[in-house]
Amino acid sequence: MNDTQPIWTPSASSAAAAPMAAFMESCNSKYGMEMHCYADLHAWSTDNREEFWSEVWDFCNVKGERGARALVDVGEMREAQFFPDARLNFAENLLASASSADAIVFRGEDKAADRWSWDRLRAAVSQLQQAYTAMGIGEGDCIAAMMPNMPETVACMLAAASIGAIWSSCSPDFGEQGVLDRFSQIGPKLFVACDAYWYGGKKQDLSEKVPAIAARLGAPSVIVHYAGDAKDVARKIADSRTLEDFIAPYRAEAPTFTRLPFSHPLYVLFSSGTTGVPKCIVHSAGGTLLQHLKEHRLHCGLQLGEKLFYFTTCGWMMWNWLVSGLASGATLCLYDGSPFAPDAKVLFEYAEAEHFAIFGTSAKYIDALRVSGLKPATHDLASLRLIASTGSPLSPDSFSFVHECIKEDVHLASIAGGTDIISCFVLGNPLQPVWRGEIQGAGLGLAVDVWDDAGRPIRHGKGELVCAKAFPSMPIMFWNDPNGAKYRAAYFERFDKVWCHGDFAEWTEHGGMVIHGRSDATLNPGGVRIGTAEIYNQIENMEEVVEALCIGQEWQGDERIILFVRLASGIALDDELILQMKARIRHQASPRHVPAKIIAVNDIPRTRSGKVVELAVREVVHGRTVRNREALSNPEALALFTGLEALST
């Protein structure tokens, strides 16, 4: 592979036609500047945040009263205020369109399909907001939902936002305790759940789990029909109705919107919770809206009427990111279920049929496609111009796979940020090339950098990913954290007054970034920090390996690297294969990266968004308790790492 040339370069015409180019020209004209490239624009956006975020507001046609001030920042990031005089409503901005055109297209595996027009969506929101208000839900009240990624979920969220209520969701595959660990902390005034859902071609019944959760939450419930019997589930719950009965008394009218302060709470999102009870992270309506508009309109170039798809569940922040596409007038393409049911072609058949402009997914999905041998390039993806990947670092070989086997001329944007900021710190942009294995760069308006342990910026070498200036989508608070101690400990304990994100990263010679994994999972043999992704990039591209997980084991006063591998069917981990793996790591990474032990396991534990959980495995290996197994999609896999004889020698 020739890495002396970019893997993709925008054509002069596509770069000129990008909304980001129009935005840059508008700023040049207004402020008498001569910005010519993305680096110029990014530097201006971080040096002049008041002007930049004001221009984003205007360029993206935010509905609301902006007020006189765009930023009050006295140097303490947590105390910065964006648009402190503004009034807006999140739902009003997402429901600006009104027509018979598609607002949402839905597929639930091959078992269900639906289309909602803008008019149908607005009508549903109108009925729901009336029903919420009638039961006494108002500003600052929480609505919790355990729902599939379906149109009704979007409508329920928008209705909550329209009246100033706070929305929080998870997917229905969460275990009972996992749901309660999240929602019991926020005391919802309403619990919304479905009757059943499809996954892997099978109906997953919720007729016992939903009543059990509802009883323990002690909140009124609304049961949404999907794959089961909503009336039967509702009968099992005190103070419960089906969605149909809930909205039946109310006539669909034009929805109304309560304009509230920019910092009014919109969402409660949860940390993964793999090392304890999940943290409740509260995000604002204005910060979420402005940051998502910037990412959609400028970084993704999202245009009115385009089809936006992201493979996600309602328990991952990418659902919140996806739904905001409505604010740009895009049509959301929702999918619920397994991306391999009935087979690996399902999402590309969906993309072909609906003419996706943007296809978003996880790095793990792309890697699984590569292992499956599927060649999606056989599908007609002429409309597809951007593929976005997140969830974990995208390996260099996966970059190559996308261009060789999905679509040759497509903008591939690896992106990274997270639940903490409900958006991205680093992502793609349409004005500059993509280099294999690299994220294109920092997001506009975000003073992203890499610092060493002493808090000094470094341009060469690995360090902590930080953001040195306040930005709109910082959490407004953690729930049940009255003095802000949990908030400070999460992001500001490492470096005073500077956001430390917990990613181990480095700049590239092209101005891009490589993320080597989470800082708290960084390996440290002999005092040298090594990112787990540096090892995964070598091992997971071997045809014998399906996936891998790496930890540091405390050993004889130091730390040694242990590599666990899940092998392809019919492959045995013999001495020859171990030598091949170690040689590949030694030659492609360094001798320091070579694991002391390589051990085969039948499964690797993952979060519900598909991330491998190094920390949980490390706890098991060291005989410590994993406190929140409910956060995992396959908690039974942890037992495979208990009492391994190989780890005692």
N, C-alpha and C positions, 0 to 999 in steps of 0.2 A: 504494500500500500504506500503510495507516494504522498507523504504528509508535508511536502514542500509547497503544495498548492491547496487552496481552500477546497472543501468538498462541495460547496455551493456558493455562487456569487449572484447577487441580484442583477438583473439586466438594467441598463440605464433607464429604460422606459418604466419598468416596474418600480424602481426606486423613486423616480420622479412622480409617479402616480400615487405613491403611498401617502396616506393621511399624515404620517409623521413628517414628510417633506413639506406638505402644505402648512403644517403647524410651525415648522422651523422658519419658513418664509414669512409667515404672519408675524412671528416674533422679531425677525430681522427688520421687517418694515416698521413695526410699532416702536421698537427700541433703538433703531438706527445701528444695527449690528450687521456683521458679515459672517454668520455661522455657515460652514460649508459641509460639515460631516457630523456623524453621531457624537464623536468625542467633543466637538465644540458645543453641541446642544446639551450634552450631559453636564459638562462643566458649568455652563450658564445656569442650568436647572438647579444645581446644588448650591451655587454661589448666590443665587437670587430666588430663593424659594417662594417668597411672597408673590413676586411677579409670575413665576412659573406656575404655581398652583392656581392663581387667578386666571391665567391664560388657558389652563386645562378646563376650568369651570366654563369659560366662555366658548372655547372651541368645541366642547362636547355638549353644549346647550343644556347645562344643568337647569332643571326647573326649581325655582325657589328664589328667595331674596338673599343675595350674597352678603350684604352688609359692607361696612366701610373697611374692616380690617381682615386681611387674609391670614396673618400669623402674628401671634404674640409669643415670643421666645426669649426667655431671660437666661438661657444657657443650661437649664436643667431639663433634659429631654422629657421626663415624665410630666413636667408642668407646662409644656408648650401647648398652645391653643391655636388650632387652625379654624379660621372663619368663625370667631367667637360671637359675631353679631348675626350670623346667617340663620335662616329658617328654611327647612326643606322637608320633603317626605320621600323616603326611599321608594316606596311603591308607586308614587306618582311618576317618578322618573322611569320606572320600568314599564309602566302602562300608558305611555304617552301615545302610542299608536291605537287606532280604533278602525278596524276593517275586517273584512271576511277572509283576508289572507292568513296563512298559517303563522301562529305565534309559537306553537309547540307541535312537534311530531314525536310520537312515542312508539317504542317497541319493547315488549317484555318477552325476551328470548323469541321463540317462534310461536308463542302461545297467545299473545295479545298485541293489538296495534290500535292506535287512535290518533286523531288529529284535532287540535284545538285552534280555532281562529282567535285573533285578537279580541273580537267581539265576545266569543264564548268565554274567554279567560276573564275579561272585564266583568261579565255578567256573574260568573262564579265568585269573583272577589267581592262584588257588591252584596250578594246574598250572604256570604260568609262574614263580612264585616258587620252586617246587621245582626247576624246570629251571635257573634262574639259580644257585641255591645249589649244585646238583650240579656245575656247571662252575666253581665257585670265586668267583663274584661275591658281593660283600658290601658292608658299609658303606663309603661313600666311593668305590667304583668307578664308572666312567662307562659308561653304555650310550648309544650314538649311533644315531639312527634317521633314515632318509630315507624317509618314509612319507606316504601320502595321509591325509586327515582321515577316518579310518574307525574302526569300533569296536575292531579289533585293536590299533590304535595306542594307544588309551586303556587297554586291558588291559595292554599291555606297559609303559606308563608306570607304572600303578598297582602292578604287580608289582615294578618297580624300587623305587618309593618304599616299598613294604611292608617291604623288607629293608634300607633305608637306602642303596641305590645312587642315583646321580645320573643324571638323564635329560636328554638334549639331542636336539633334533630339527630337521630341515629338511624342506622339501617336495621331491618327486622331480623337479620341474622345474629344480632347481638344476643348473648345469653341474658337470662332474667337478671342476674346480679350485675352484669355489665351495664344494663339499662338503668337499674336502680342506683348504681354507683354514680351515674351522671345526673339523672333527672331529680333524684331525691335531694340533691344539694341546692337546687334552684327553686323548689316548691312551686311547680307549675299550677296554674289555675285551670288548665285544660290539658288532657292527654289525647293525642290523635294517633290512631294505629290502624293497620290494615288487618283483614281477616286471614290472609294467607298470601304466599308469593311463590313465584317459580324460580328454581335454581337448578341448573344441570339437567333440565328436562323433567324435573320432578316437582310436584306441588309440595311446598313446605307449610304444614298446617300450624296456625297460631291460635287455635281455639282454646288452648289451655294456658299458653304463655301470656297472652295479652290480658285475660282476666286476672291472672296472678299478679302481674305488674301493676295493673290499674288499682287493685285492692291495696297494695302496699304504698302506692303513691297517694291514694286517697283523694284523687281529683276526678271531676266529671270527665267522661270519655266520649269521643266520637270515633266510630268504627267505619272505615272506608272499605267499600267492596272492591276486591281485586280478583283473587283466585279462589275464595272460599265463600262462606255463608255469613255475611256481615250481621244479619238479623239475629242469627243464633249466637254469635259472639257477644253482641250487645245485650242479649237477654241474660247473660251470665254475669254482667257487671252492674252494680248499683249505680244509678244516675248516669246511664249511658244511652246513646242513640246512634243510629246509623247516620252517615253523612247526608244521605237522602232525606231522612226525617229531620235532621238538624237544620237544614236550609229551607225545607218545604214551606214554612210560614212566610217567607220573605220573597218579595217580587224583585226580579233583577232590574236594577236601575243603573244609572251612571255612578260608578264608585266615587266616594268622597275621600279626601286625603287631609289628615291633620299635619300641618307643617310644624316641625319641632326644631330644637337647636341642632346644629351640625353634630354635636357630640352625643346626641340622644342614643341610648343603647338600642341596637338592632338585633344582634345575634349573641348567643352564648355558644362558643365552641369548646371542645374539650381536648386536653392533651391526651396522648395515647394511653397513659395510665399503666404502662408496663412495669413501673417501679413503685406504684402506690396508687391511691385514689386519684382519678383524673382531675387536673386543674380546670376550673371553669373560667375561660377567657372571654371577656366581654368586649365586643367590637361595636363601634359607632356606625350610625347610618351614613353620616356624611363622609367619614374616612373610608369606609368600605366602598361607597358609591364612587368617590373621586378616584381612588386608587384603581378600581376595576375598570372604570371608563378609560383611564390613562393606558392601562395594559391592553384592553380590548381595541380601542380606537387607534392608539399610536403604535404600540409594540406589535400587535397582531394585525393591524390594518383592517379591523372588522367594519364592514359596510352594511348599510341598510338592506335588509332582505337576504343577506347571506345566511348560510346554514352553519351553525356552530355546534359541534359535538365534543363532549368530553366523557370518556368512560369513567364513571364514578358512582359511588353510593351516597346516600344522604348522611353518612357518618364521616365523610371526608370533606375537607374545606374546598376541594375542587367542585363540589356541588354548588356551594355558595358562589364561587367564581363563575361557574357556568351560567347560573340563573341570571346573573347581572348582565349577560349578553342582551337581554331584552331591552336594556337602556340604550343600546346602540341600534335598536330596531331589527336585530337579527332574529332568525327563527332558531329556537332551541331544538336540537335533536337529542331526545332522551332515550336511554337504553337501561333496562333493569334485568339483572340475571347474570348468568355466566357468559363471558365473551367467547367461550368455546362450545356453546350449545345452540344448535345441534352439532356444529363443527367449527373449526377455526376460521372459516370463511365468513361467518355471520356478520361481523362488523363491517367488513369490506363490501359485502352485498348491500348492507344498509347505506354505506357511504356512496356506492354507485347509484342506488335507486333514488336517493334524496339529494345527490349532488353536493356533498359536504364541501365547504370552503376550508374549514379548519377541523382537523381530527386530533383530539387530545387523548392521551392515555398515559400509562405508567411505563417506566423503564422495564419493569418486570414483565409486562405484557409483550413489549417488543422483543425481549429476550426469549420469552416462551414461544413467540411466533417463529423466531429464528431456529430454535431447537425443533419445532414441529415440522420444519421443512416446507411450510406453506409459502407460495409465491404470489402474494396479492397483486403483483404487477399485471396479472391476467385480467384484473377488473378494470373497468373504465373509470379512472379517477381524474379525468380531465379538469374537473372543477376544483380539485384539491390543491391548494397552494401553500398550506402550512400544516405541518405535523408538530405537535407540542408533546414533550415528554417530561414527567416529573415523578416524584415519589422516592427516588433514589438516583444516584449518579448513573447516567447513560454511558455505557462503555464505548470506547472507540470502535470496536467491531460492530456494535449495534448501530452506530452512525452509518457505517458502510452498508450494513444489511438494509437499512431503510432506503438508501439511494439505489442499491443494486436490485432489491427484491420487492419494494413497494412502489416507489416512483422516483425516477432519476432526477427530474427537475422539480424539486419541492424544497421549500424552506423548512429545515428541521431545526426546531428551537428547543433545546434542553432548558428547563426552567427550574428554579429552586427558591423556596421561601418557606411557607408553612402556615400551619394553623395559628401560630403566634401572631402573624401579621396579616392573615387571611388573603395573602397575595404573594408577590415574588420580590426578592432582593435582586436576583440576577436572572436574566431571561434573554429572549431574542429581540432583534430589531430588523426591519426590512431594508436598512440602508447600507449594511456592511456584510462581508462574507461570513460564512460559517466554516470553522476549522474542525476537523475530525476530533472528537473527544472533548470539545470545549463548549462551554456556555458563552454566548456572544459578549455579555458584559452586564454591568449594573443597570438597574432600572432608572429611568428619568426621575429626578427629584430626590434620589436616595444616595446619600454620601457613604456608599459601601466601600470598605477597604479590608485589607488583610494585615493583622498586627501580630507582632511577636509577643512572647510572654511578658516582656517589659512594657508593653503598650506602645511600641514603635511601629509605624507603617513599614512594611517590607514589600518590595517589588519582585524579589527573587527568593523563592523558598516558601515553605508552608507555614501557615499560622491560623489564627482565629479570624473568622468572618465577623466583621463589626459594621455597624452603621453609626457614624459619628454625629449626625444631626437628626433632629426630630422629623417625623414624617406623619401624614394624616392617618394611616391605618395601623398605628400603634394601638394596642388594646387601651381602652379607657380605664379598665380595672380588672382585677380578678374578683369573682363572686366570693362573698364571705371573707374578704381581706381588707377590713376597715382601715388599717393604718398603712396598707400598701407593702407590707413586709414580704409577702409571697411574690408579688410583682417585682420588687427590687431584686430579690434573691434569684429570680428566674433569668433576668437579663442584665442587671447592672452591678452584680457583685464582683465580676471579674475585673472590669475596668470602670472607674468612677465616671458617672454621667455619660457613659457610652454604651450603646446596645451591643451586647455580645451574643451572637445568635446560636453558638454551640456547634457550628460546622467547621471542619478542618479544611482549609482551602488554600489556593495559590493563584496568583495572576499568571497569565501566559504572555509570551512575547508579542502576541497580537492584541493585547488589551482585553482578552477574554479571561475566563475563570474556569478552573477545575476544582470540583469539590471531592474530597477524598473520604468523606464519611462524617459521622458525628464525632465531635470532640470527645464526648464522654465514652465513646467506643474506640477511640484511637489506641493503637497498640504502642507499647513503650519498652521494647526489649533493649537492655543496655542503655536506657536513657534516650534513645532515638525514637522520635514520634513517627509512626507509620499509619497512614489511613487504610482502613479495611478495604476500601474500593480499589486501592492499588493492587491488592492481591486478587480480588474478585475479577478484575478486568483481565487477568491472565488465565485464571482457572476456569471461569464460566464460559470461556470461548473454546474450551476443549470439548470435542463431541462426546466424550465419555461422561462429562459432568452436566447435570441438570441445573443444580444451584449449589451455592456454598455459603458457609458462615464461619467467620473468623473471630477468635477472642484472644485476649492475653490472659494466661494462667500464672498466678503467683507461684514462683518456683525458686527455691534455694536463694532467697533474698533478692531475687530479680523478677523478671517476667519473661515468659517464653510464649511464642505464638503457636496456637492450636488451630488447625484448619479442619472443619467438618465438611464433608461433601456428600451430596445426594447424587448417586450415579444413575446413568441411563440404564434402561432395562437390559438385563443380560450381562452387564459389566461388573466384574469383581475388582476390588481394590487389592491388587497383588503388589509385590515388591517392585516389579517393572513399572507399573503405572505410577506408583509413589515417586520413583526416581524421575520419571518423565515430568510429573507435576513440579517437583522441586527444581529440576533443571530449567523448566520454562520460567518459573518465578525468579530464579537466580539470574538468568540471562536477560529477561524482559524488564525486571524491576531492579533488584540488587540482592547480594548475598544476605543482607540484613532482613529482607522480606521473607526468606525461606522459613517455613514453619518447622518447629521442632517435631510436631506430630501431625499426621494426616489421618483422619478417622472417618470411615464411612458410616452414615446414618440413613435411616429410611425416610425421614422427614425432617424439615427445618421449620421451627416456629416463626410465624409471621403475624404482624398486626392485621387488622381488617382492611387496611389500605394496601397490603401487600409488602410492607417493609419487613425485612428480617430483623429479629430482635436480639442483637448481640448481648445487650446488657442482661436480659433475662437468662440467657444460656450461661453467661459468666457467673451469675448468682448461683445457678444450679450446680455448675462444675465446682464451685467453692463451698458447696454445702449450705448455702444461705437460702432463705425463703423468698420466693417470688410472690409478691404481695397481691398482685392483681392479674390473675390468669384470665379473667373474663375479657381483658383487653385484646386477647389473642384470637385469631380465627381458628387456630388448631392447637389449643393448650395441651392436648394429650401428647404432642410432640416433645414437650419438655422432659417427659419421662425417659426419652431415649438418651439423655445426656447425664442421667443419674448413675453413679457408681461404675463408670467406665474404667476398667482395669488399666487400659493404656495410659490413663492420665495420672497414674500413681508411680510411673517409672520415668 
